Amino acid sequence: MRAVDIIIKKRDGFELTKEEIQFFIEGFTNGTIDNYQASALTMAIYFQGMTDQEATYLTESILHSGDILDLSAIKGIKVDKHSTGGVGDKTSLVVGPLVGSLGIKFAKMSGRGLGHTGGTLDKLEAIPGYDINMSEDNFIKQVNEIGIALVGQTGELAPADKKLYALRDVTGTVESIPLIASSIMSKKLASGADAICLDVKVGSGAFMKNEASATKLATLMVNIGKNCGKDMTAILTNMDEPLGLAVGNSLEVIEAIETLNGRGPKDFTELCLEVAAHLVLAAKLAHTVEEAKVLLQKQIDNKEGLNTLAKLVKAQGGDSDYIYHPERFKKAAYTFEVKALEDGYVGHIDALAIGNAAMMLGAGRKKIGDAVDHSVGIVLAKKVNDKICKGDVLAVLHANQSDVEETSNLVRNAYQISKTLVDSKLILKIIK
């Protein structure tokens, strides 16, 4: 078997076999197939696409390029969730404790953010003492004991994906749906969960800008997961405005705590309950989404979700008192109000612009290795379809710098003012 023959076959639009894909990924991972040949294959995939079966073979080959977490020692059904990335997305900090409080095993490995705001790990590290590093044995032990662990990746999960992604990034092939799906699913499958709920973002602040492409990606990821024996659900959600009100690491943790206290923003609460409900269904603790949401709402009302978050923080070395007293989080030195210049309704908020503004304040990374400032960020005061008058506060900047004129203008310009209300909904589609 030769790499060039596989490249030519895909270039000409033919379906690759499991053996051909496996041969190529193994060779690329161990260095016997060069970058230039892998670049040629990814470009051929970009133009010719892949069948669901090919994409499954690709995912499995990437998955088996490294360690696979064996969670069989964890009792019961293991669940996980994944978001394709969005502005203000702190969903794991609410979903995990809620399902964990019901006895469902939430075993999640997360990554750091690169771009406008920190990832789940960066948010958790805003809690003093929280340790994201854990051995596989301790990870399993903790999930068995308290129902939840949220850690950084252990071992070498899907090393082929790291090599492929770096290549795609510099060869113009990032946007290929089969390559995106295999990248995401190889890491999710390597993490060992039985049931996975995918939150696929759609809109200006998302990688997928329209519902058609997001549906295609979500459907492929669900099919790959099912082909690999997993219980799969994908939820398409609107990212044409930031999720919730807070954007920035400690600010988002505080919003997650408020949500577990029953005081969260309406859209963020709605999404957390929707994602968590599908994990409850997968664990067979409810027969319908509505029944699952009733169970989850009880865990908010009786504070069991909040208590589970505190247990998680304590188990991983953090100061759990911050969960009950979020006013203890370190605050930024300055706050600045961004005010409206006209009357009307909020018609649209450019989520990506808000995310970039938060990064300018120090909440995100421009390149791998950059430090994040946990205390800075943006808290929105107005959302889509809110009525505004000239002079009303649109958002508040939390900054450790005194000159925020450029950032303020970016935030103000992110708000599109309309004379009428607009059609807007959060949950666009469920794919199973």
Summary of the structure (lengths in Angstrom):
residues: 432
radius of gyration: 21.8
end to end distance: 37.1
largest distance: 68.8
contacts: 1577
relative contact order: 0.14
helix: 46%
strand: 17%
